[in-house]
Amino acid sequence: MNEVIFLRQAKEVKFGSWVLELSKQTISDGDVERELEPLLFKLLCYFIINNEKIVTRQNLVDDVWCQNYVDDNAINRAMSELRKILKSENQKGQVVKTHYRKGYSFFLEPSIIYHQEPPLTSAPEIQSVDTVVEKSTVTEETLITRPKLSGILPKLSVGLLALVAISSIFYKQYYPRSDISIENKKIEESVLSWLPGRYSLLSLSPNNKLIAFSFIPNASKNNSLVVKGLENGHEKRLGEPGINYLPLGWSVDSNTIYYRAITDDKCQVWRLNADFNSNNEFLFDCSLADSMTGGGAGNGRFIYSKTGYRNRDELAALTNRNLLTGEEFQITSPNLNSYGDRFLLYIPSKELILFERRQYDTNELYITDPDGGNQEKLFEISSRIWALNYDEVSDQLVWLDNTENIVYAYDLAQRKFGKATRLETEKSYANFQAIDSKSLLLVSYPFLLDTYQIDLDSNKITPIVKSEHEDHMGIEVDNGYLLLTRERGEKVINLIDGSSNRTPLPIPKGRYSSIRYNFETNQLLVQYSDKIEVYNYSDLSLEDVIYVKGAVISAEFLGDNEVGYVVIDEKKIKTKTFKYSIVSKKQVEVPALTSVWIGQLDESTLVSLASNDKIVLYDIFSGKERQKFDLPEAKYTHSITIGSGNIYHSDGEKVYQVNRDGLGMIEEVFTINQSEHYIASMQYSEKTNKIILGMIEISENQLLQVDIF
C-alpha cells in the first residue's frame, strides 16, 4: 500500500497500547492523548506502511523528507522525537527498532481499520477509490496559508471581536503540540452580568480583584468602558454617545486603567483611576487602524503593540513609552514575513514582558525585559494566545486555547508545559482571562459566519448560506456551494445544494485551511499547512498531492493544468512562489518577491498580493513586473480575487476593482454596513459572475465565570 491510499482509506491504526487516529493526527493509549507534528506523523505512517521490512536511512530521505540529501543529525533528532512520543506508562516497550548499519523497523504488529464511507444523497456520486495518482515528485519547499489579517479598525468592538473569530478559523490548523498531557474536566458556568449586549476585551487587574471590559448595550452603537469588582460585583462605567471606550491594560499596582477613546476621526490613549473618581488623563494619540494592546511596566513606563512597523499596516512591534516625557523607543524587531508582536503581560517581580509573535504558520511566545534585552522564545504553538495570566504561587503562565477549550499551564522556572485541561463543554468562548488554572473569566462566542454574494451590476447583496455553523471559505461548484465548517480542532467540507441541504463530503476531517474549485477541469483543491491535495470532484478520487516542507501561505488553480502556491522558508524570513503542473508533476519558481498570494489573470499575466500591501502584475513568460497598485489601508483584512479579466480587492469593509487602464487606480465598487458585518473572505464565481463573500456578524453574548473541577 502506498502512502496516498493509506491516508485516504485508513481510519485508525492500533499497535501495542496506542491507537493512531489518522484524521486527527493523534495517538492515544486510553489515558494519554498526544497530537503528532507533521514530520512525526509522516514518519510513523511510513513505518506502519512498511512494517514488514527494514527501512533504510536513504528510504527516509527519499520517501519521508522527499529530498536528495538530509543531514544525519536531522534524521537522528526526528527518530529520537518519534521514540520519545511513543513512550507512555501504558506503552513502555520498544516501538521502533534500530538495526545496526541497516536502518529501522516497526517492532509491533499494526492493525489497520478502514473507513466505511457513508452514501451521499445530494453530493457528487462517490465511487470506491481503486486508482490514485502516486505522490508527486515535486521538490519539497516550504509553504504556509496566509489570509492576510490586519490590525482591526478599533472604532467598533464588532471588528475587534471579529479578529478573534477569523484567527480562530484560519490559525487553528498548524503544528499542534504533541508532548502535553491533556486531562478532561467538568466545569460550572455562572453569568457575571445580565445586561443584554456585546461583551469584549477582558482585562484582569494584576491583583485579580477587578475586571475591565468593553460593553455595547443592545440599544447603543458605542462601547462603554466597564470596571467590575470581582468580590462585590459593583460596576463603574465610562461612556458617551459618539465615542468608543476600549480597555488596554492596568498599572502594576492595579490602581490605574489604561484605555483608548475613539471617534470617527481620532484615537487617543488615556488613563483613569480604577475608582473612576480622579485622574482621568490624556496620554498620547494613536492610530485608528491600530489593534493596540498594552499595559504599565512600572517607573512611568507603558509598553504597547504599535502597528505600522516598516510601513506595513499589518505588522506590529513592541514600543516602550515614557509617560512623563513622551519619549518612546521600539524594543522588538519582528521579521517582515509575519504579523509581528502583540503585548500580553508584564510580570513586575521578574521585570519580564511576555508577547506573542505571530508567524504565518504558527504562534510563538517570547519574553524580554522592558528595554528589549534578553529576548528568549519560550515555545511555539498552533493556536493564538489571546491573553496570558501569571500565577505567582506556582510560577506558571495560564491561558485558554479557545479553539479547543484547553487551559494550558507553562512553568516559567523549568521552561516546560504542565498538565493541560480540556473543558468538558460543547460551548464556544471568545475573549478570556485566567484568574488561575481553575477559574476563568470569559465572554461567550458571539460570532455568526455567513456566506453572501454581491451582484456588481445591480449593487445588491443577498445571503447564500445563513446558519448556526462556523462556515467560511464559501466557493461555488456545479451542484451548489462548498463551505469549510469548523468542528473543534478540525474542518469538514460541506456541500450546500439548491434546496439548502447540508451534506459533508467524504473527505476525512482534517486541518485544511482553504478550498478552491476549477470549473473547467472539475477539480477540487484542498490546502493544508504542509501539502496541497487535488481531487476529481466527480468521484472525489485523489488525483495529486503536492508535499511541502514548511507551511502553505496560499494556493490557487492557474488555468486548467497548474496550481500556483506561495511558501515560506523554515526560518520564516523569505517567501517563494511556485507554479506546479498537474500533468508533468514539475514545479517552476516564479520571481514574485514578497508574495503572499498568486493568481492568474489571463494567459500572459500573473497577479500577486505582496506582503507590503501592494498588488503586482507579472508577465507569465518573462517574469517581469508589468504594473503595481497600492492598496488602501486594511480596515480588517486584505482579500483578493480574480474573475472575468478583473481584479477585486477588499479591505474588510469595502470591495474595490483594480483599474488596469487608469493611472494605477483602485475604484470602490461596494460597501457593506460595517456596524453589522465584516468581510472575512472573497471569491469570484465563474458560474454566476458574482462575488461570494464570507461575512462575520457579531451577536449578543454574555460575561461568564467558569470554574473547573
C-alpha positions in Angstrom: 0.0 0.0 0.0 1.4 3.5 -0.9 1.1 6.5 1.4 -1.7 8.3 -0.6 -4.0 5.2 -0.5 -3.2 4.6 3.2 -4.1 8.1 4.2 -7.2 8.1 2.1 -8.7 4.8 3.1 -7.4 4.1 6.7 -9.3 5.4 9.6 -7.1 4.4 12.6 -4.3 2.0 13.4 -3.8 0.0 16.6 -0.3 -1.0 17.7 0.7 -2.0 21.2 -1.2 0.2 23.6 -1.5 3.0 21.1 -4.4 3.9 18.7 -3.4 6.3 15.9 -6.3 8.3 14.6 -5.3 9.5 11.1 -7.9 12.3 10.6 -6.8 14.0 13.9 -3.1 13.0 13.6 -3.2 11.9 17.3 -2.2 8.8 19.3 -3.9 7.7 22.4 -3.2 4.9 24.9 -6.5 5.3 26.8 -5.0 7.6 29.4 -2.9 10.0 27.3 -3.7 11.6 24.0 -0.9 13.3 22.0 -1.0 15.2 18.8 1.7 14.5 16.3 3.7 17.2 14.5 3.6 16.7 10.7 7.0 15.2 10.3 6.5 12.7 13.2 3.1 11.8 11.8 4.6 11.2 8.4 7.4 9.1 9.9 5.0 7.0 11.9 2.7 6.3 8.9 5.7 5.3 6.8 6.9 2.8 9.4 3.4 1.4 9.7 3.0 1.0 5.9 6.4 -0.6 5.7 6.2 -2.7 8.9 7.3 -5.9 7.3 10.8 -4.7 6.2 13.8 -2.8 7.4 13.6 0.9 6.4 17.0 2.4 5.5 18.0 6.0 6.1 18.0 6.5 2.4 14.4 5.3 2.3 13.6 8.1 4.8 15.5 10.7 2.8 13.7 9.7 -0.4 10.1 9.0 0.9 9.6 11.0 4.1 11.8 14.1 3.6 11.5 13.8 -0.2 14.9 15.4 -0.8 18.2 14.5 -2.4 20.1 14.9 0.9 19.2 15.1 4.6 21.8 15.6 7.3 22.2 12.6 9.6 21.6 14.7 12.6 18.2 15.7 11.3 17.2 12.1 10.9 18.6 11.2 14.4 16.7 14.1 16.0 13.4 13.0 14.3 13.8 9.4 15.3 14.6 10.4 18.8 11.5 12.5 19.0 9.4 9.7 17.5 10.6 7.2 20.1 10.0 9.7 22.9 6.4 10.4 21.9 5.7 6.7 21.5 6.6 6.0 25.2 4.0 6.2 28.0 3.1 4.5 31.2 1.0 2.0 29.2 3.5 1.6 26.4 6.9 1.2 27.8 8.3 -1.3 25.3 10.1 -0.7 22.1 8.0 0.5 19.1 10.7 1.3 16.5 13.8 -0.9 16.5 17.3 0.0 15.2 19.2 -2.4 13.1 22.9 -1.7 13.3 24.2 -0.2 10.0 21.0 -1.3 8.2 18.1 1.0 9.3 14.9 0.8 11.4 11.9 -1.4 11.6 8.4 -1.2 13.2 8.6 -3.6 16.1 4.8 -4.0 16.8 2.2 -5.6 14.6 -0.2 -2.8 13.4 -3.9 -3.4 13.0 -5.4 -1.1 10.4 -9.1 -0.1 10.5 -10.5 1.3 7.3 -13.3 3.9 6.6 -16.7 2.7 5.7 -17.8 5.7 3.5 -21.4 6.7 4.0 -23.6 7.2 0.9 -24.5 10.8 -0.2 -27.9 12.0 -1.2 -27.1 15.2 -3.0 -23.3 15.3 -3.2 -21.4 14.1 -6.2 -21.7 10.3 -6.7 -18.9 8.6 -4.7 -17.1 5.6 -6.1 -14.6 3.4 -4.4 -11.1 4.6 -4.8 -9.3 2.0 -6.8 -6.7 4.0 -8.5 -4.9 7.0 -7.1 -2.2 9.1 -8.6 1.1 8.5 -6.7 2.7 11.1 -4.6 4.1 14.0 -6.7 7.8 14.1 -7.3 7.8 17.8 -6.7 10.8 19.1 -4.8 9.8 20.0 -1.3 9.6 23.6 -0.4 8.2 25.5 2.5 4.6 26.6 2.3 2.0 28.5 4.5 -1.6 29.8 4.4 -2.0 33.4 4.8 -5.4 35.0 4.8 -3.8 38.4 5.5 -5.2 39.6 8.7 -4.9 43.2 9.7 -4.9 45.3 12.8 -8.6 45.7 13.0 -10.2 49.2 12.8 -10.7 49.8 16.5 -13.7 52.2 16.3 -16.1 49.3 16.9 -15.8 46.2 19.1 -17.5 44.4 16.3 -14.3 44.5 14.4 -12.1 43.8 17.4 -14.2 40.7 18.3 -14.1 39.6 14.7 -10.4 39.3 14.8 -10.8 36.6 17.4 -13.3 34.8 15.1 -11.3 34.8 11.9 -8.0 34.0 13.6 -9.7 31.0 15.3 -10.8 29.9 11.8 -7.5 30.4 9.9 -4.8 29.8 12.5 -6.1 26.6 14.1 -4.6 24.2 11.6 -0.9 24.4 12.3 1.6 22.3 14.2 -0.2 21.4 17.5 2.0 20.4 20.4 2.4 16.7 20.8 4.2 16.5 24.2 1.4 17.8 26.5 -0.7 15.6 28.7 -4.4 16.7 28.4 -7.0 15.9 31.1 -10.8 16.3 30.6 -12.5 18.1 33.5 -16.1 19.2 34.3 -16.9 22.9 34.6 -19.5 25.1 36.3 -20.6 28.2 34.4 -22.1 31.3 36.0 -23.2 34.6 34.5 -21.4 37.7 35.8 -23.5 40.4 34.1 -27.1 40.1 32.9 -27.3 43.3 30.8 -28.1 42.3 27.2 -25.5 43.4 24.7 -22.0 42.6 23.4 -19.0 42.0 25.8 -15.4 42.0 24.7 -11.8 42.9 25.5 -11.5 41.5 29.0 -8.5 42.7 31.1 -7.9 41.4 34.6 -6.1 43.6 37.1 -2.8 42.3 38.5 -4.3 41.8 41.9 -7.1 39.7 40.4 -9.8 41.9 42.1 -11.1 43.9 39.1 -12.0 43.0 35.5 -12.2 45.7 32.9 -14.1 45.1 29.7 -15.9 46.8 26.7 -19.7 46.7 26.5 -22.2 47.8 23.9 -25.8 47.7 25.1 -28.3 46.4 22.5 -29.8 49.9 22.1 -26.4 51.6 21.6 -23.8 51.8 18.8 -20.9 52.8 21.1 -18.6 50.9 23.5 -18.6 51.8 27.2 -15.6 51.0 29.5 -16.7 49.0 32.5 -14.7 48.0 35.6 -16.3 45.4 37.7 -15.3 44.3 41.2 -15.0 40.5 41.4 -15.6 40.3 45.1 -18.6 42.7 45.4 -19.9 42.7 41.8 -20.0 46.5 41.7 -19.6 48.1 38.3 -18.3 51.5 37.2 -18.9 52.7 33.6 -17.4 55.3 31.3 -19.4 56.0 28.1 -21.0 58.7 26.0 -22.6 58.9 22.5 -20.2 59.1 19.6 -17.1 57.7 21.5 -15.9 54.2 21.9 -14.0 53.4 25.1 -11.8 50.3 24.9 -9.7 49.0 27.7 -5.9 48.4 27.1 -4.4 47.3 30.4 -3.5 48.1 34.0 -0.8 49.7 36.0 1.4 47.4 38.1 -0.4 48.3 41.4 -3.9 47.8 39.9 -4.9 51.4 40.7 -5.0 52.7 37.1 -6.7 51.5 34.0 -5.3 52.5 30.6 -7.9 52.8 27.8 -8.5 54.2 24.3 -11.1 56.8 23.4 -12.0 56.5 19.7 -14.2 58.7 17.5 -14.7 58.6 13.7 -11.5 60.6 13.1 -9.4 60.4 16.3 -7.8 57.7 18.5 -6.4 58.7 21.9 -4.8 56.8 24.9 -5.9 57.8 28.4 -5.5 56.6 31.9 -8.1 56.7 34.7 -8.0 55.7 38.4 -9.8 52.4 38.9 -12.3 54.0 41.2 -13.4 56.3 38.3 -13.2 59.3 40.7 -10.0 61.0 39.7 -7.0 61.4 37.4 -8.7 60.9 34.0 -5.7 62.0 32.0 -4.9 62.1 28.2 -1.6 60.4 27.4 -1.0 60.4 23.6 -2.6 60.0 20.2 -2.9 56.6 18.5 -3.7 55.3 15.0 -7.3 54.5 14.1 -6.1 51.4 12.3 -4.1 50.1 15.3 -5.2 47.0 17.1 -3.3 48.1 20.2 -2.6 46.0 23.3 -0.6 47.4 26.2 0.0 47.8 29.9 2.0 49.6 32.6 5.5 48.3 33.3 6.4 50.4 36.4 8.6 53.5 36.7 6.3 55.6 34.4 6.7 53.1 31.5 3.9 52.0 29.2 4.6 49.0 26.9 2.3 48.6 23.9 2.0 47.0 20.4 2.3 49.5 17.7 1.3 48.7 14.1 2.9 50.2 11.0 6.3 48.8 11.6 8.4 49.1 8.4 5.4 50.8 6.8 3.3 47.7 6.9 -0.2 48.2 8.1 -0.5 44.7 9.4 2.9 44.4 11.1 3.3 45.4 14.8 6.3 45.8 17.1 6.5 46.5 20.9 7.2 50.0 22.0 8.3 51.4 25.4 6.9 54.8 26.1 7.9 57.1 29.0 4.6 58.6 30.1 6.4 61.5 31.8 8.5 62.7 28.9 6.5 61.3 26.0 9.7 59.7 24.6 9.4 56.2 23.2 11.6 53.5 21.6 11.0 50.2 19.9 12.0 47.1 21.8 11.3 44.3 19.4 12.0 43.7 15.7 9.8 41.1 14.1 10.7 39.8 10.6 8.8 41.3 7.7 7.1 38.0 6.7 5.0 37.8 9.8 2.2 39.7 11.6 4.6 40.9 14.3 4.4 41.2 18.0 1.5 41.6 20.4 1.9 42.6 24.1 0.4 40.2 26.5 1.7 40.7 30.1 4.2 42.3 32.4 5.5 40.5 35.5 6.8 43.1 37.9 8.6 40.6 40.3 10.7 39.3 37.4 10.7 42.5 35.3 9.6 40.4 32.3 7.4 41.3 29.3 5.7 38.5 27.6 4.5 38.9 24.0 3.1 36.8 21.2 4.9 36.8 17.8 2.5 35.8 15.1 4.3 33.9 12.3 2.4 33.0 9.1 2.3 29.3 10.2 2.5 29.3 13.9 2.5 31.5 17.1 5.5 32.0 19.3 5.7 33.2 22.9 8.6 35.4 23.8 9.9 37.1 26.9 12.1 40.2 27.1 12.9 43.0 29.6 11.4 46.5 29.3 14.4 47.7 27.3 14.1 44.8 24.8 17.1 42.9 26.1 17.5 39.2 26.9 14.8 38.2 24.4 14.0 34.4 24.5 11.5 32.3 22.7 9.8 30.0 25.2 7.8 27.9 22.7 5.6 27.9 19.7 2.1 26.6 19.5 -0.6 26.3 16.8 -3.4 28.4 18.4 -3.4 32.1 19.2 -2.5 33.2 22.7 -5.1 36.0 23.0 -4.4 36.6 26.7 -2.0 35.4 29.3 -2.0 35.5 33.1 0.7 34.8 35.7 0.1 32.7 38.8 2.8 33.8 41.3 2.3 30.9 43.7 3.0 28.2 41.1 5.2 30.4 38.9 3.1 29.4 36.0 1.6 31.1 32.9 -2.0 30.2 32.3 -4.1 30.8 29.2 -7.0 29.3 27.3 -6.9 27.9 23.7 -10.5 28.9 22.8 -10.5 26.9 19.6 -10.4 23.6 21.6 -11.3 24.8 25.1 -8.0 23.7 26.5 -6.4 25.5 29.5 -2.6 25.4 29.3 -0.1 26.0 32.1 3.6 26.7 31.5 6.2 26.6 34.2 8.5 29.6 33.9 11.3 28.3 36.1 11.5 24.9 34.4 10.7 26.2 30.9 8.2 23.4 30.3 4.5 22.8 29.9 2.5 21.4 32.8 -0.7 19.4 32.6 -3.4 20.9 30.3 -7.1 20.7 31.0 -9.8 20.3 28.4 -13.1 21.8 29.4 -16.0 19.3 29.1 -18.4 21.6 27.3 -19.8 22.0 23.8 -19.9 25.8 24.2 -17.5 28.1 22.5 -15.8 31.1 24.0 -14.1 34.2 22.7 -12.2 36.7 24.9 -10.9 35.4 28.2 -8.8 35.9 31.3 -7.5 33.3 33.8 -7.7 34.1 37.5 -5.8 30.8 37.9 -5.8 27.4 36.3 -9.1 26.6 38.0 -11.1 29.7 37.4 -11.6 31.7 34.1 -13.4 34.8 33.1 -14.8 34.6 29.6 -17.2 36.0 27.1 -19.4 33.6 25.2 -18.8 33.1 21.5 -20.8 35.9 19.6 -19.8 35.2 16.0 -22.1 34.2 13.1 -20.2 33.3 10.0 -22.4 33.5 6.9 -22.0 33.5 3.1 -23.3 36.2 0.8 -23.0 37.1 -2.8 -22.9 40.6 -4.4 -24.1 41.4 -7.9 -21.9 44.3 -9.1 -24.4 45.2 -11.9 -27.3 45.8 -9.5 -25.2 46.6 -6.5 -27.3 44.1 -4.4 -26.1 41.7 -1.7 -28.0 38.5 -1.0 -27.4 35.7 1.5 -26.4 32.3 0.2 -26.0 30.4 3.5 -27.0 31.6 6.9 -26.7 29.0 9.7 -25.5 28.4 13.2 -22.5 26.6 11.9 -19.0 28.1 11.7 -18.8 28.2 8.0 -16.3 30.0 5.9 -14.3 30.0 2.6 -17.5 29.6 0.5 -16.9 28.6 -3.1 -19.4 27.8 -5.9 -19.3 24.4 -7.6 -21.5 22.8 -10.3 -24.1 21.4 -7.8 -24.1 24.1 -5.1 -21.7 25.7 -2.7 -18.8 24.2 -0.7 -18.0 25.5 2.8 -15.3 24.8 5.3 -17.1 24.1 8.6 -15.1 24.1 11.8 -15.8 21.3 14.3 -13.5 22.0 17.2 -9.9 21.4 16.1 -10.7 20.2 12.6 -12.6 21.1 9.4 -15.3 19.4 7.4 -16.1 20.3 3.8 -19.9 20.6 3.5 -21.9 20.8 0.3 -24.9 23.1 0.3 -27.3 22.2 -2.6 -30.0 24.2 -4.2 -32.5 23.1 -1.5 -30.2 24.3 1.2 -29.5 20.7 2.3 -26.1 20.2 4.0 -24.0 17.1 3.2 -20.4 16.5 4.3 -18.1 15.4 1.5 -16.4 12.0 2.2 -13.0 13.6 2.6 -11.7 12.8 6.1 -11.8 15.6 8.6 -8.6 17.5 8.7 -6.6 20.6 9.4 -7.1 22.1 6.0 -7.3 25.8 5.6 -8.7 26.6 2.2 -10.5 25.0 -0.8 -10.7 26.0 -4.5 -12.7 24.7 -7.4 -11.8 24.6 -11.1 -15.0 24.7 -13.3 -13.0 23.8 -16.5 -11.5 20.6 -15.1 -14.0 19.8 -12.4 -11.2 19.6 -9.8 -11.2 20.4 -6.1 -8.1 21.8 -4.4 -7.7 21.3 -0.6 -5.0 23.2 1.1 -3.2 22.1 4.3 -0.3 23.7 6.1 2.2 21.2 4.7 0.6 19.9 1.5 -1.9 20.6 -1.3 -4.3 17.9 -2.5 -6.2 17.8 -5.8 -9.3 15.8 -6.2 -11.5 14.8 -9.1 -14.8 16.3 -7.9 -17.0 13.9 -9.9 -16.0 10.9 -7.7 -13.7 12.6 -5.2 -10.8 10.4 -6.1 -7.4 11.8 -5.1 -5.5 12.8 -8.2 -2.4 14.5 -6.9 -0.6 15.6 -3.7 2.0 18.3 -3.6 4.0 17.7 -0.4 5.9 20.6 1.2 8.4 21.0 4.0 7.2 24.2 5.6 3.8 25.9 5.6 1.5 26.8 2.7 0.5 30.5 2.6 -1.9 30.2 -0.3 -2.8 28.0 -3.3 -4.9 28.7 -6.4 -5.7 26.9 -9.7 -3.8 28.6 -12.5 -5.7 27.8 -15.7 -6.6 24.2 -16.5 -3.5 22.3 -15.5 -1.5 24.2 -13.0 -1.5 25.2 -9.3 0.1 28.3 -8.0 1.2 28.5 -4.4 3.4 30.5 -2.1 5.8 29.1 0.5 7.8 30.5 3.4 11.1 29.1 4.5 11.7 27.3 7.8 13.4 30.4 9.2 10.2 32.3 8.5 12.1 35.0 6.6 11.6 34.6 2.9 8.7 33.5 0.7 8.9 31.8 -2.6 6.2 31.4 -5.3 5.8 28.4 -7.5 3.7 27.0 -10.4 3.1 23.3 -10.3 2.0 21.3 -13.4 -0.6 18.7 -12.6 0.3 17.0 -15.9 4.1 16.8 -15.7 4.3 16.8 -11.9 7.0 19.5 -12.1 7.3 22.9 -10.5 8.8 26.2 -11.6 9.7 29.1 -9.3 8.0 32.4 -10.1 10.0 35.6 -9.4 7.2 37.2 -7.4 9.2 38.7 -4.5 7.4 39.1 -1.1 4.3 37.5 -2.4 1.7 36.0 -0.1 -0.9 35.1 -2.8 -0.7 34.3 -6.5 -3.4 34.0 -9.2 -3.7 34.1 -13.0 -5.5 37.0 -14.7 -5.2 35.8 -18.3 -2.9 33.7 -20.4 0.0 36.1 -20.1 -0.4 37.7 -16.7 0.0 36.6 -13.1 -1.3 38.6 -10.1 0.5 38.8 -6.8 -0.6 40.1 -3.4 2.6 41.3 -1.8 3.4 41.4 1.9 4.0 45.2 1.6 0.3 45.8 0.8 0.6 46.0 -3.0 -0.9 44.2 -5.9 1.8 43.4 -8.5 1.2 42.1 -12.1 3.9 39.9 -13.7 4.4 38.7 -17.2 3.8 34.9 -17.1 6.6 34.1 -19.6 9.4 36.5 -18.7 8.6 37.0 -15.0 9.0 40.8 -15.4 6.9 43.2 -13.4 4.1 44.9 -15.5 2.1 47.0 -13.1 1.9 47.8 -9.4 -1.1 49.1 -7.3 -1.0 50.4 -3.8 -3.8 49.1 -1.6 -5.9 51.2 0.8 -5.2 50.6 4.5 -6.8 47.4 5.7 -9.7 48.1 8.0 -10.0 44.4 8.7 -8.2 42.1 6.3 -6.8 42.2 2.7 -8.7 39.8 0.4 -8.1 39.4 -3.4 -9.9 37.5 -6.1 -9.9 37.4 -9.9 -12.7 36.8 -12.4 -13.7 37.8 -16.0 -10.5 39.6 -16.5 -10.9 41.8 -13.5 -9.0 42.0 -10.1 -11.1 42.7 -7.0 -9.8 43.6 -3.5 -11.4 44.0 -0.1 -10.1 45.8 3.0 -12.7 44.1 5.2 -15.2 46.9 4.8 -15.3 47.7 1.1 -14.9 45.9 -2.2 -12.7 47.6 -4.9 -11.9 46.9 -8.5 -8.4 47.5 -9.9 -8.5 49.8 -12.9 -5.7 48.5 -15.0 -6.3 51.0 -17.8 -6.1 54.0 -15.5 -3.2 55.5 -13.5 -2.9 52.6 -11.1 -6.2 53.5 -9.5 -8.4 51.2 -7.3 -12.0 52.1 -7.5 -14.6 51.4 -4.8 -17.5 49.3 -6.1 -19.3 48.1 -3.0 -19.6 49.0 0.7 -21.1 46.8 3.5 -22.7 48.1 6.7 -19.6 47.8 8.9 -21.6 48.2 12.1 -23.1 44.8 11.4 -20.6 42.8 9.3 -17.0 42.5 8.3 -15.7 40.8 5.2 -13.5 37.8 6.1 -13.0 36.3 2.6 -13.9 36.9 -1.0 -14.1 34.6 -4.0 -15.2 35.3 -7.6 -17.7 32.8 -9.1 -17.1 32.0 -12.7 -20.5 30.3 -12.9 -22.6 33.4 -12.0 -20.1 36.2 -12.4 -20.8 37.3 -8.8 -18.5 37.8 -5.8 -19.0 35.4 -2.9 -18.3 37.0 0.5 -17.6 35.3 3.8 -19.1 37.6 6.4 -18.8 37.9 10.1 -21.7 39.1 12.2 -21.5 39.8 15.9 -24.5 38.9 18.0 -25.4 39.3 21.7 -23.2 37.4 24.2 -22.6 37.1 27.9 -19.9 37.7 30.5 -19.2 34.5 32.4 -17.1 32.9 35.1 -16.1 29.2 34.5 -14.9 27.1 37.5 -13.0 23.9 36.7 -13.5 20.7 38.9 
